Amino acid sequence: MSDTFRSAARLMLAVCIVGSATTSLAQTRKTGPTAREFRGTISVTVSGSATMKDDGNIEPLSQTISRSAQHYVEFKEADMQAEPSGQTTLRGREISFAADVNDRTTGSEPRTGKASGGCPGGRDANIGEAICALGAVVLVLLPGQEGYGFTFNSIAVLTPDETIRVPGFRIGPIPLPAEPWKQLSGRQVIDLAADESMGIRREGERRRRNDTGRMRDGVFTWVPLTAIVTWNLALPAPRLEITKLEQQGGPKTGNPEQMVYENGVLRLQAEATVTPASEAASVRWNAPAIGEVQPVVQSAVRAGGMISATITWRGMPARNSDFGGKTLKATLQDCVAERRFQVFFDRDGTGNPQSRGSTSPQPNWYVYWKQGPVPELDRFGYSNDPSMAAGYSPTANTLTVTGEAPGVIPGLNVQLRTKDGSKTYHLIRERCEGIRAVAAIVRHELRHKELHEMNGADYDFDAVVDAVEEKSSDPWLDIFQPNTYSNFDVNLFYSDLDKWLSEGNQAQRDARKAQVEDHRGQLRVKGDNELLAIIAEGRKKANEKEDWAFPGSQAVIR
């Protein structure tokens, strides 16, 4: 090994061990690179050539040397040693290595060969055991000086005639770069004294002795034998991953990426892992705001490079568009790990800003769906009347929905017929709930309002003017009958009416009976009006991609 670097002790440099995230770049610049882990390549190329030609007719001698090696190495904080002199040494290891020899001399067989391997082990005992040992490469640093150096071993390559070593060297001192904690790289050229190393003069002397009288003094020329060492050592890119993100408390959708507010609060538990583990304290969480609601993040460092966080949003946003897709980020320097998730509201809860502190709270679905997911819902007021899902009052000219609106609307598939059986109509009503049910109710009640507001004769007083009934062919409507179809009665709307009327306590049974009688009476005198309103439900509009309710179109109970 060439002793290019005369005083190893003078180019050592202290390592700054980051114990917390408060170490400044200025501190690091003064004391040296942080001792986490360096990894990279050290390459060496040895080359040179020479010729010897005499004044006679003997064939000129020529020789070329071409040797190269590449070391993939690592230095770890765990292998750092503080020396009594104050210097710090990082003993490193080879991860893998490769070497190539291609030497040629006139009149001789080429000396060529290759060697390669990975650690631990290596290709064979002569190469692998030495090259893979801890300390095969050494990074040296010294307090108070802004320089560094390193050493690395030679690699033996077996050629047909002999074993040739691609040399290792001691390199330095090298000035520290501006940001030593990121990268140490450089290039150094070493003169190997070509006239002594290449052996061509010895070959010339041998020929002179064997060919006395034939070979006179010659001319010896050479390209200096040199070694070029290049290196690029850097902190390996940290491996940062968000390994867990789940909701704490509240209703669950069954989809781990869907998070649901409960009582105006959303709380998530997150975990991330980082390699190297020593960087855990430097990881920062970046949680998104939900509309105007900012998160509160409580982070803690656990063992084994794990970082946990409890993230809480207290309060719900004002806009429906503030729900939906979000991204949680964990960052370490330039490394960013992300986890996507979606935010939903509890459909029937009342944690929305409009209901905060109100004595008459409105459900979340009503507040958010009237912002666009259900067109024209904003024309409806909200009532707590549990006896109906919605209604239109011609007297007050008001449209109303209640907390029952998102409930199930039973499906219908029935052949309606007139009393004499001469006319029929196939009535199909989609079974729906949630946002689709509310959208259907909106179309239903708006059709009631539209029919009531029409001017014209109404012979049968069913709130459908004669002009509409006369033009209607599907369904056919009788201008003289308020309920054209005899089997369009209250029994269609209950799967088992008698059973439903018999369930519950006396007060509940009485209330249900009164509800059914009122419904029966409405159908008797305004059946055609109700039929047209039910048919209008087929034109319902619900922007289900904007439905962030749970349960809802995008988040269902599993």
C-alpha positions in Angstrom: 0.0 0.0 0.0 1.4 3.3 -1.0 2.2 5.8 1.7 0.8 8.8 -0.1 -0.6 10.3 3.0 2.2 10.9 5.3 0.5 11.8 8.6 -2.7 10.0 9.2 -3.3 11.6 12.6 -3.3 15.1 11.1 -6.3 14.6 8.9 -8.8 13.1 11.2 -12.0 15.1 11.9 -14.6 15.0 14.6 -18.0 13.5 14.1 -21.0 15.3 15.3 -23.6 12.9 16.7 -27.1 14.3 16.4 -28.9 13.6 19.6 -32.0 15.7 18.9 -33.6 17.6 16.1 -32.2 20.9 17.5 -28.6 20.5 16.1 -28.1 23.4 13.7 -26.4 23.3 10.3 -23.9 25.8 11.6 -22.9 23.5 14.4 -22.6 20.6 12.0 -20.4 22.7 9.7 -18.0 23.5 12.5 -17.6 20.0 13.9 -18.0 17.8 10.8 -20.4 15.4 9.2 -23.0 13.7 11.4 -22.1 10.2 12.3 -25.2 8.4 11.0 -24.1 6.3 8.1 -22.1 6.9 4.9 -22.4 4.6 2.0 -21.0 4.7 -1.5 -18.2 3.8 -3.9 -14.4 4.0 -3.9 -12.9 3.4 -7.3 -9.3 3.1 -8.3 -7.8 2.9 -11.9 -4.1 2.2 -12.4 -2.7 2.8 -15.9 0.6 3.4 -17.7 2.7 2.4 -20.6 6.4 2.3 -21.7 8.5 1.4 -24.7 12.2 0.6 -25.1 13.9 0.8 -28.6 17.6 0.3 -29.4 19.6 1.5 -32.3 19.6 -1.8 -34.0 17.1 -4.1 -35.5 15.8 -5.8 -32.4 12.0 -5.6 -32.0 11.1 -2.7 -29.6 9.8 -3.6 -26.2 6.4 -2.3 -25.1 4.4 -2.7 -21.9 1.0 -1.5 -20.8 -0.6 -1.7 -17.4 -4.4 -1.4 -16.9 -5.9 -2.3 -13.5 -9.1 -1.2 -11.9 -11.2 -1.9 -8.8 -14.4 -0.7 -7.4 -15.3 -0.9 -3.7 -18.9 -0.4 -2.6 -18.5 0.4 1.1 -20.4 1.6 4.2 -19.5 3.3 7.4 -21.9 3.1 10.4 -22.2 5.1 13.5 -22.2 1.9 15.6 -18.6 1.2 14.4 -17.2 4.6 15.4 -14.3 4.8 17.8 -12.9 7.8 19.6 -9.1 7.5 19.9 -7.0 8.8 22.8 -5.5 11.4 20.5 -8.9 13.0 20.0 -9.4 11.7 16.5 -12.4 9.7 15.5 -12.3 6.6 13.4 -15.2 5.0 11.6 -14.2 1.4 10.7 -16.2 0.4 7.6 -17.0 -2.7 5.7 -17.2 -3.7 2.1 -20.6 -4.4 0.7 -19.4 -5.7 -2.6 -16.2 -5.4 -4.8 -14.9 -6.0 -8.2 -11.4 -5.8 -9.8 -10.0 -6.2 -13.3 -6.4 -6.7 -14.5 -5.3 -6.4 -18.2 -1.4 -6.1 -18.3 0.4 -6.7 -21.6 4.2 -7.0 -22.5 5.7 -7.6 -25.9 6.4 -11.2 -26.5 4.6 -12.4 -23.4 1.2 -13.8 -22.7 -1.3 -11.1 -21.5 -1.7 -11.1 -17.7 -5.5 -10.8 -17.4 -8.0 -11.7 -14.7 -11.0 -10.6 -12.7 -12.2 -10.8 -9.2 -15.5 -9.9 -7.6 -17.7 -10.7 -4.7 -20.1 -9.6 -2.1 -19.9 -9.4 1.7 -20.0 -11.2 3.9 -17.9 -14.0 2.3 -16.4 -12.8 -1.0 -15.3 -14.9 -3.9 -12.7 -16.9 -2.1 -10.7 -17.1 1.2 -7.8 -15.0 -0.1 -10.0 -12.2 -1.4 -13.2 -12.3 0.6 -12.1 -12.8 4.2 -9.8 -9.9 4.2 -11.8 -7.6 2.1 -15.0 -8.2 4.0 -13.7 -7.7 7.5 -14.7 -4.8 9.6 -12.0 -2.2 9.2 -11.2 -3.1 5.6 -12.1 0.5 4.9 -11.5 3.3 7.4 -12.8 6.9 7.5 -10.7 9.1 9.8 -11.7 12.5 11.2 -10.0 14.9 13.7 -11.5 17.6 15.9 -10.6 21.2 15.1 -9.7 20.6 11.5 -12.0 20.7 8.5 -10.6 17.8 6.5 -11.0 14.0 6.3 -9.2 11.0 4.9 -9.8 7.3 4.3 -8.0 4.1 3.6 -9.1 1.0 1.6 -7.5 -2.4 0.9 -6.1 -3.9 -2.2 -7.8 -6.7 -4.1 -5.8 -9.7 -5.3 -6.6 -10.8 -8.9 -5.4 -14.2 -10.1 -3.9 -14.2 -13.7 -2.6 -17.2 -15.6 0.9 -16.7 -14.3 0.7 -14.8 -11.0 -1.5 -13.0 -8.6 -1.6 -9.2 -9.2 -3.0 -6.8 -6.7 -5.0 -3.8 -7.6 -3.7 -1.5 -4.9 -5.5 0.2 -2.1 -4.4 3.6 -0.8 -4.5 6.0 2.0 -6.2 9.2 0.8 -6.1 12.7 2.3 -6.2 15.2 3.7 -9.3 16.4 1.9 -11.0 19.6 2.8 -14.6 19.2 4.0 -17.3 20.3 1.6 -19.9 22.9 2.6 -22.4 20.3 3.5 -20.4 17.3 4.8 -23.4 15.6 6.3 -24.8 15.0 2.8 -21.9 13.9 0.7 -18.1 13.3 0.6 -16.8 13.0 -2.9 -13.6 13.7 -4.8 -10.8 12.6 -7.1 -7.0 12.2 -6.4 -4.2 11.3 -8.8 -1.2 9.3 -7.4 2.2 9.0 -9.2 3.5 5.4 -8.9 7.1 6.0 -10.1 6.7 4.3 -13.5 10.3 3.5 -14.3 10.7 1.4 -11.2 7.2 -0.2 -11.1 6.7 -1.3 -14.6 9.8 -3.6 -15.0 10.5 -2.7 -18.6 14.1 -1.7 -17.8 14.7 -5.1 -16.3 13.4 -6.7 -19.4 15.7 -4.6 -21.5 18.7 -5.6 -19.4 17.8 -9.2 -19.8 17.7 -8.9 -23.5 21.1 -7.1 -23.5 22.7 -9.9 -21.6 21.2 -12.5 -23.9 22.0 -10.6 -27.2 25.4 -9.1 -26.5 26.7 -7.4 -29.6 23.3 -7.1 -31.2 21.6 -4.6 -28.9 23.1 -1.2 -28.3 22.0 1.6 -26.0 18.4 2.3 -26.6 15.8 5.0 -25.9 13.4 4.4 -22.9 10.1 6.3 -23.0 7.0 6.0 -20.8 3.7 7.4 -19.9 3.9 7.7 -16.1 2.2 4.9 -14.2 -0.6 6.6 -12.1 -3.5 5.7 -9.9 -6.7 7.7 -10.1 -8.9 7.3 -7.0 -12.4 8.6 -7.1 -15.0 8.4 -4.3 -18.5 9.3 -3.6 -19.7 8.6 -0.1 -23.1 9.9 1.0 -25.7 9.4 3.6 -28.0 6.8 2.2 -31.5 8.0 1.4 -33.5 7.5 4.6 -36.2 4.9 4.4 -39.4 6.5 5.8 -42.8 4.9 5.6 -46.1 5.6 7.2 -47.0 2.1 8.4 -50.3 2.8 10.2 -53.2 5.3 9.9 -56.4 4.5 11.6 -59.4 6.2 13.2 -59.7 6.4 17.0 -63.3 5.9 18.1 -66.3 7.0 16.1 -68.2 5.1 13.4 -66.2 2.8 11.2 -66.9 2.2 7.5 -64.9 -1.0 7.1 -62.5 0.8 4.7 -59.3 1.7 6.5 -58.8 4.7 4.3 -62.1 6.3 5.3 -62.3 8.3 8.5 -65.6 9.6 9.9 -66.2 12.5 12.3 -68.1 11.8 15.5 -69.8 14.7 17.4 -67.7 17.2 15.6 -64.3 15.6 16.3 -62.0 13.5 14.2 -59.1 11.7 15.8 -56.5 9.6 13.9 -53.6 7.5 15.1 -50.6 7.4 12.8 -47.3 5.5 13.0 -44.2 5.7 10.8 -40.8 3.9 10.7 -37.5 5.4 9.7 -34.2 3.9 8.9 -31.7 4.7 10.3 -33.5 4.7 13.6 -31.4 7.5 14.9 -33.3 9.9 12.7 -36.6 9.2 14.4 -36.5 12.4 16.4 -36.1 14.5 13.2 -39.2 13.2 11.6 -42.0 15.8 11.3 -45.7 15.2 10.7 -47.6 17.4 8.3 -51.4 16.8 8.7 -53.8 18.7 6.4 -56.4 21.2 7.5 -60.0 20.2 6.9 -61.4 23.4 5.6 -60.8 26.0 8.3 -60.2 23.4 10.9 -56.5 23.0 11.8 -55.2 19.7 13.2 -53.5 19.3 16.6 -50.6 16.8 16.3 -49.1 15.1 19.3 -46.0 13.1 18.3 -43.8 10.7 20.2 -40.6 8.7 19.3 -40.8 5.0 20.1 -38.1 2.3 20.1 -36.8 0.9 16.8 -37.1 4.0 14.6 -40.9 4.2 15.1 -42.7 7.6 15.4 -46.3 7.8 16.5 -48.7 10.6 16.3 -52.2 11.4 17.5 -53.9 13.9 15.2 -57.1 15.6 16.2 -59.4 18.0 14.4 -61.9 19.6 16.7 -64.8 21.1 14.7 -66.2 20.3 11.3 -65.7 22.5 8.2 -68.4 24.8 6.9 -68.3 23.5 3.3 -69.2 20.1 2.0 -66.3 20.4 -0.5 -63.8 20.4 2.4 -64.5 16.7 3.1 -63.0 14.0 0.9 -59.5 13.2 -0.1 -56.6 14.3 2.2 -52.9 13.4 2.5 -50.9 12.9 5.7 -47.2 13.4 5.3 -44.2 12.5 7.4 -41.0 14.3 6.4 -37.3 13.8 7.1 -35.0 16.3 5.3 -35.9 15.8 1.6 -37.6 12.4 2.2 -41.4 12.5 2.3 -43.7 9.6 3.1 -47.4 10.0 2.3 -50.7 8.3 3.2 -53.9 9.1 1.5 -57.2 9.0 3.3 -60.8 10.3 3.0 -62.8 12.3 5.5 -66.5 11.7 6.0 -69.2 13.2 8.3 -71.6 11.2 10.4 -74.7 11.5 8.3 -77.3 11.9 11.1 -75.0 13.7 13.6 -75.3 17.4 14.4 -71.6 18.4 14.7 -71.7 20.9 11.8 -70.9 24.6 12.5 -74.5 25.7 11.9 -75.8 23.5 14.7 -73.0 24.3 17.2 -74.7 25.6 20.4 -78.2 25.6 18.7 -81.3 24.5 20.5 -82.7 23.2 17.2 -79.7 21.5 15.6 -79.8 20.4 12.0 -78.4 17.1 10.9 -75.1 17.0 9.0 -76.7 15.6 5.8 -79.1 18.5 5.5 -76.4 21.2 6.1 -73.9 19.7 3.6 -76.1 18.1 0.9 -78.0 21.3 0.3 -74.7 22.9 -0.8 -74.8 21.0 -4.1 -74.9 17.2 -3.7 -78.8 17.3 -3.8 -79.9 20.1 -6.2 -82.7 22.3 -4.9 -82.6 20.9 -1.4 -81.7 24.5 -0.4 -85.3 25.4 -1.1 -86.4 23.2 1.8 -86.5 24.1 5.4 -85.8 21.6 8.1 -88.3 20.3 10.7 -87.9 17.9 13.6 -91.4 16.5 13.0 -90.9 12.7 13.2 -94.3 11.9 11.7 -93.2 12.6 8.1 -90.1 12.5 5.9 -91.0 15.7 4.0 -94.0 17.8 3.0 -95.3 20.7 1.0 -97.8 23.1 2.5 -99.9 24.9 -0.1 -101.3 27.2 2.6 -97.9 28.3 3.9 -96.2 27.7 0.5 -93.3 25.9 2.3 -91.2 22.9 1.5 -89.9 20.8 4.4 -87.7 17.8 5.1 -87.2 16.1 8.4 -84.7 13.7 9.9 -86.6 10.8 8.4 -85.8 11.9 4.8 -82.6 9.8 4.3 -84.4 6.6 5.4 -85.4 3.9 3.1 -88.0 4.6 0.5 -89.5 1.2 -0.3 -89.5 0.1 -3.9 -92.7 -0.5 -5.9 -93.3 -2.7 -8.9 -97.1 -2.9 -9.3 -99.6 -3.0 -12.1 -102.2 -0.4 -11.4 -105.7 -0.8 -12.9 -108.9 1.2 -13.0 -112.0 -0.1 -11.3 -113.4 -1.5 -14.5 -110.0 -2.8 -15.5 -110.0 -1.0 -18.9 -106.9 1.0 -18.1 -103.6 -0.1 -16.5 -100.3 1.5 -15.6 -97.1 -0.2 -14.6 -95.7 1.7 -11.6 -92.1 1.2 -10.8 -90.5 3.1 -7.9 -86.8 2.6 -7.0 -85.9 1.5 -3.5 -83.4 4.0 -2.2 -82.0 5.6 0.9 -79.5 8.2 1.9 -78.7 10.9 -0.6 -80.8 9.2 -3.3 -83.8 9.1 -1.0 -83.5 12.8 -0.2 -83.0 13.6 -3.9 -86.2 11.6 -4.6 -88.1 13.4 -1.9 -87.0 16.8 -3.3 -88.4 15.9 -6.8 -91.5 14.4 -5.2 -92.4 17.5 -3.1 -91.4 19.9 -5.9 -93.9 18.1 -8.2 -96.6 18.5 -5.5 -95.8 22.2 -5.4 -95.8 22.5 -9.2 -99.2 20.8 -9.6 -100.8 22.9 -6.8 -99.6 26.1 -8.4 -101.1 25.4 -11.8 -104.1 27.4 -12.8 -107.1 25.9 -14.5 -110.2 23.8 -13.9 -109.9 20.8 -11.6 -113.2 18.9 -11.9 -112.3 16.2 -9.4 -110.5 18.5 -6.9 -107.4 16.2 -6.8 -104.9 19.1 -7.2 -104.2 18.1 -10.8 -105.8 20.5 -13.3 -107.9 18.9 -16.0 -105.6 20.1 -18.7 -102.8 17.9 -17.3 -105.0 14.9 -16.8 -106.4 15.2 -20.4 -102.9 15.3 -21.9 -101.6 12.4 -19.7 -101.5 9.1 -21.5 -98.9 7.2 -19.5 -100.3 7.1 -16.9 -103.8 7.6 -18.2 -105.7 9.8 -15.8 -109.5 10.2 -15.3 -110.5 13.8 -15.0 -113.6 12.7 -13.0 -111.8 10.5 -10.5 -109.3 11.9 -7.9 -107.7 8.5 -7.7 -107.9 6.9 -11.1 -106.5 3.5 -10.2 -108.5 1.5 -7.7 -105.6 -0.5 -6.3 -103.4 2.6 -5.7 -104.1 2.6 -2.0 -102.3 2.7 1.3 -101.5 -1.1 1.3 -99.0 -0.6 -1.5 -96.7 1.4 0.9 -96.4 -1.2 3.7 -95.1 -4.7 3.3 -97.3 -5.9 6.2 -99.7 -3.2 7.3 -101.6 -5.2 9.9 -98.4 -6.3 11.6 -97.0 -2.8 11.6 -100.1 -1.4 13.2 -100.1 -4.0 16.0 -96.5 -3.4 17.1 -95.3 -1.1 19.9 -97.2 0.3 22.9 -100.7 1.7 22.7 -99.6 5.3 22.1 -97.4 4.1 19.1 -100.2 2.0 17.7 -102.6 4.9 17.9 -100.2 7.3 16.2 -99.6 4.8 13.4 -103.3 4.2 12.9 -103.9 7.9 12.6 -101.0 8.2 10.2 -102.3 5.4 8.0 -105.9 6.9 8.0 -104.5 10.3 7.0 -102.5 8.6 4.2 -105.5 6.6 3.1 -107.6 9.8 3.0 -105.0 11.7 1.0 -104.9 8.9 -1.6 -108.7 8.8 -1.8 -109.0 12.5 -2.6 -105.6 13.3 -4.2 -104.4 9.9 -5.5 -103.6 11.2 -9.0 -101.5 14.0 -7.5 -99.5 11.5 -5.4 -99.1 9.2 -8.3 -97.5 12.0 -10.5 -95.3 13.0 -7.5 -94.0 9.4 -7.2 -93.4 9.2 -10.9 -91.4 12.5 -10.6 -89.0 10.7 -8.2 -87.5 9.0 -11.3 -86.0 12.4 -12.3 -84.1 12.7 -9.0 -80.6 14.2 -9.1 -78.0 13.3 -6.6 -74.3 14.1 -7.1 -73.1 11.0 -5.3 -69.4 11.7 -5.9 -69.9 14.7 -3.6 -71.6 12.6 -0.9 -69.2 12.5 2.1 -71.8 11.2 4.5 -71.5 7.9 6.4 -73.4 5.9 5.7 -73.6 7.1 2.1 -72.9 6.5 -1.5 -69.1 6.3 -1.0 -68.9 5.0 2.5 -71.2 2.1 3.3 -71.6 0.0 6.4 -69.7 -3.2 5.9 
